[in-house]
Amino acid sequence: MTEQRIRAHLHAAVFGREMTVLPVTGSTNDRCRQLAAQGAPEGTVVVAAAQTAGRGRRGRLFLSPEGGVYLSMLLRPQPGWDPGQITAMAAVAAARAVESVCHAKVGIKWVNDLYLGGKKLCGILTEGVPDAHGHLLYAVVGIGINVDTVPPEVAAIATSLTAEGYTVDRAVLTAALLDEWERLYTTGDTREVLEESRRRSVVLGRTVTVTRGDERFSARAIRINDQGHLLVETAAGETVTLFSGEVSLQL
């Protein structure tokens, strides 16, 4: 997977115009943040064939062996965007990209994971840096898709496109992801993103475990509202709105 091979399939005008492709790095998000601090423009992309220090939400290690698509994109959004909206949009873009390349039916687990065959296929991490007024000075969106391999440590809960029977060119998938992202981000249609997030949801109507700080409880996921927040109903019949936090499926 080289820059030349990715560009051969890329149609996006902004995202990928500045691109760094590495055989291995600690974290594409960290590398992209360094470039942002140096004044890199919106649309700068860092791609790696493997990461040694990839991370997910809440600082968890995101295992990133050779054989995946690991990329980070730099955004300098207009006021009004927040990391949650960006993450939801990235999930829809990644799902569309996977389906366009290999026709796999991909679901979204609110708010930052893609699922295929009942297991996690992709993780997304958005990290924002605010300015003095609380608006995003810039944001870095990291996306990791398991293409060829699944780390054995998480094989019980994760899958890859190859494991599900799909043969994928990683350069083609990377280009498709950037194209789908730019199409959504340029239009800024959050309603379209919300509608698709609901259609693709793998949690709505199901029992989930909610983690908020030190609190954990079971609830049934009932709705994603117009702000992209997840509404769950507890065993006591109370409706709780989740603005952030984490949900896991009870299998």
Salt bridges, closest charged atoms under 4 A:
GLU3 OE2 - ARG7 NE 2.86
ASP30 OD1 - ARG55 NH2 2.80
GLU66 OE2 - ARG170 NH2 2.98
GLU99 OE2 - ARG200 NH1 2.75
ASP113 OD2 - LYS109 NZ 3.47
ASP113 OD1 - LYS120 NZ 3.34
GLU127 OE1 - ARG33 NH1 3.99
GLU127 OE1 - ARG55 NH2 2.91
ASP169 OD2 - ARG5 NH2 2.65
GLU180 OE1 - ARG183 NH1 2.83
GLU192 OE2 - ARG96 NH2 2.68
GLU196 OE1 - ARG96 NH2 2.62
GLU196 OE1 - ARG199 NH2 3.78
GLU196 OE2 - ARG200 NE 2.89
GLU215 OE1 - ARG212 NH2 3.20
ASP226 OD1 - ARG198 NH2 2.95
GLU233 OE1 - ARG220 NH2 3.44
GLU246 OE1 - ARG60 NH1 2.65
